[in-house]
Each structure stands twice: as C-alpha cells, then as structure tokens.
C-alpha cells in the first residue's frame, strides 16, 4: 500500500491542476463575455423607429424624400429602422399596432392620412411616440407636424405671375383641407404682382391620382395657361413631363425637380423633409419633442426655393429673395 502513495499524490495533483485550469478558463470566458456585452450594449437600448408611407419609396417626391431623410438620420443616430410603404387607409391602424406592440419607440406616419389611425391606437401604447403630418394629435404621446404653407404659396404665386406672358397661371393640387392655405397664398402672390392675371385651379382627389392630374394639365394648357404649379406626390413627374411637351413652364414641389425638364421647370418649392426629420429626431432624442401641433415653415428652413432655372431673369430672382427675407424675419424658431 505504501508503494501506491506516490500514484495517489500524482493523481491528486493532476485533478487539482485540471480544476484550476477549468476554473481559470471559465473566469476568462466570463470576463470576455462581459466585455462583449458591455461593448455591444443590450438590444433594448437601441431606439426602434418605424416609418409608414402612403405611397411608393421611388416617387421622387414626398415619399422618397421621407425614406432618404430617415435613412440619413439613421446613420447619424444609430437607431433600428423599419419602413412600410404603399399602405392603404384600412391597413394603417393594424400596421401601427403591430409596431407599437413590438416595442417600437417612435412611429412616423408621413402624411395626414396617418393622424386618425394614430389617434385611435396611441392610448393603447403610451410608451410609443406617434408622429404624423397635417392632422390632429390629441394625446400626450402624439405629435403632428404642420407646414406653414400660405407664405410659401405666396412666393410661388409671385414667381408664376412674373414669368407668365399670357397672364394665365395654373395650380394643380389635391382637394384636401391642408392644401387650401397654400392655394390661398398662391392667389395672393399672383394678385400682388399682377391683379389682372387669371388663376386656374385644378383639383384632384388623391396625391397619387396621376391620370386626373395629367388631364387637368391638358385642360389648363388648352385654356392658354403658360405657367403651372403642381403639388402632388406621385403625379408631379407626369404633370411636368406633359407640360414640357407643350413647352409650358412649371414650378416643382417637395424636391428640386428641375432635373425632370431643365428648360421648363422655373424652380421648385422644396419641402425640406430632411430638415423636418432632423428637427424631429433631434428634439425627440433630447426629450424635447412637443406634443400636439407643431408648425414649421420658411423660418425653420423646412420650406425654401431650389436654385432657379436660367430662364428666370436676375431681377425676378432678387424680387423673390427680398420677399422671402421679409416673410422669414417675422417668424420665430420652430414656428411653435
């Protein structure tokens, strides 16, 4: 038995050594795992944002501007992002509920059509913030962004009247209440420049109603209109193209649309969606995004003119710039 003691001693030493090695590796692995978790952070800390669109992401206008703007903000702020597009009105509430139920922090509905469904959903999900445009926002976790469009419309009306030789200008718009303030401003701008200039208004029922918008364009051209302002989402491209065929000037909207017809688009009234989303995200991240209605306009840089086409004389550009300065000097920051 005495001869076996060295064997047991060796065996015991090996077992103890192996246990120490395993313990050391376990501690090292746990430290590494902790470092990785600390580096990545828990997934729940990542802001979750959903963007809901009524139309397609490729319309070169309202919807595509929203997509481009939010992806730019995603790179800056590092939030996770989901985009749902081509939503029909009857789908919106269910889609909003789906995102809110999955703990999305911020749901953005890019248009007035999202306001009512958001209002019906918001109280069920008090920890989710719902943001829409041009609608109502009665609950504390709702915000609706409104554009101060009457002053912008006035500028466009002045440009249209100054560039019209026939003293007939046209305006194609969607027949919805939020669009009427800009139409009123457009008329005021035209009359300020030329009281005898005729304003022809063409109304269509929907922002994606391309067929009727093109028909209104043809009717205006047949009446002798030689400058057309078009404020659609999906139909602007078609309207500008149709007017170009007839060698009629147009004024674009939302994005700089001179590339569509460089010789016939005088300028575009840009609704700078990037600037709008920049303000929304900066305020939300800082915990300062107001509830209720918030107004943005010329003073906030959300509305502005694109570069003018070469067909616009320098003196007309200067007149428009002077009026722009006059309008913006009377407004405060963020318009609210």
Secondary structure, 3 states (H helix, E strand, C coil): CHHHHHHHHHHHHHHHHHHHHHHHHHHHHHHHHHHHHHHHCCHHHCCEEEEECCCCCCCCCHHHHHHHHHHHHHHHHCCEEEEECCCCHHHHHHHHHHHHHCCCCEEEECCCHHHHHHHHHHCCCCCCEEEEECCCCCCCCEEEEEECHHHHHHHHHHHHHHHCCCCEEEEEEECCHHHHHHHHHHHHHHHHHCCCCEEEEEEECCCCCHHHHHHHHHHHHHCCCCEEEECCCCCHHHHHHHHHHCCCEEEEEECCCHHHCCCCEEEEEEECHHHHHHHHHHHHHCCCCCCEEEEECHHHCCEEECCCCCCCCHHHHHHHHHHHHHHHCCCCHHHC
